[in-house]
Amino acid sequence: MKYRHQIRILLAILLAFGFQDLAYGQFTQPYLMKEGLTAMKKSVADSGWKNPVLTTIATIGDTTGLGQAGALLGNGFDMKNGKSTLWVYVLSIVDASGNPATKLLAYIKVAFLGLQQVPLPADAIPSDVPFQPQDSIPTSSVLNSDAIVAKLNANEDYQSFIKANPASKSSFIVLFTSPVEFPGTPFTAGSPLWNFNFSDPADTLAPTLTCFTHAVTGETICFAPDFTSVKEDLASQDQMNMLVHPIPQGINGVLLLPKSESSRISLDITDLMGRTVYSVQDINSSQLTLPILSSGIYMARLHNEHGISSLRFIQQ
């Protein structure tokens, strides 16, 4: 997904530059997500920003590939106790000039000194970071990160996947509020959700698993890579399928479309944040070549005379 790719870039820049002048980096200690909220709120109060809204919280799960800075952080997020050596709090604010802006506040916990803010270089925040969910994160009611991993570890789909794929890890972990309802799930628009994406960092063709855990209720759902069509008031013969799935990295996906007597067929593809990434109208073919998308999980929705057909798919 695009936003996961961008948070990966942000965290890599953060670790590459932010730790250069922190001699005490090797003494960082893991801590729970909520422990950083007090420091974050103090920084916001001291900054003079207007209308601050906490929209996203991110951390790093697998530090592989981040070099020396990654080594300073150990293993990042611990799937057993929910602690991480780095938490990044993303805020939507109005700056001193009255312009909307996105700010990232990152903290580590240092022995004897407590929580310390990690300085971010000026170019660490791309101007198009899509962290604009529908609602702010309800910090007073969300479960802490230790409770979240307990809920995830209790999920049968996750248990089965990890047992079969013990090398899989979630490299980047994000807490956000969904701007849309997730089709086929109990998660409504505005739900605060933790997102985990498990894969084997040494094998790009290995199975993957995406899990969402509701930050307040703890309800967890996991999607295996072999998604099938989710039908919405459609007859069984009106199905669409992906010619090759998952779609290999850098390759165009090809959708096989159901037969239709109407020429007024349209297709929309959205990512898991509900953003439309591709749309086409008046389709008159039995198959459709898609653009090469960023790595992630997507929802294709086909509109024809029968109603709506939906298909989840993965672009590797």
Secondary structure, 3 states (H helix, E strand, C coil): CHHHHHHHHHHHHHHHHHCCCCHHHHHEECECHHHHHHHHHHHHHHHCCEEEEEEEEEEECCCCCCHHHHHHCCCCCCCCCCCECCEEEEEEEECCCCCEEEEEEEEEEECCCEEEEECCCHHHCCCCCCCCCCCCCCCCCCCCHHHHHHHHHCCHHHHHHHHHCCCCEECEEEEEECCCCCCCCCCCCCCEEEEEEEECCCCCCCCCEEEEEECCCCCEEEECCCCCEEEECCCCCCCCEECCCCECCCCCCEEECCCCCCCCCEEEEEECCCCEEEEECCCCCCEEECCCCCCEEEEEEEEECCEEEEEEEEEC
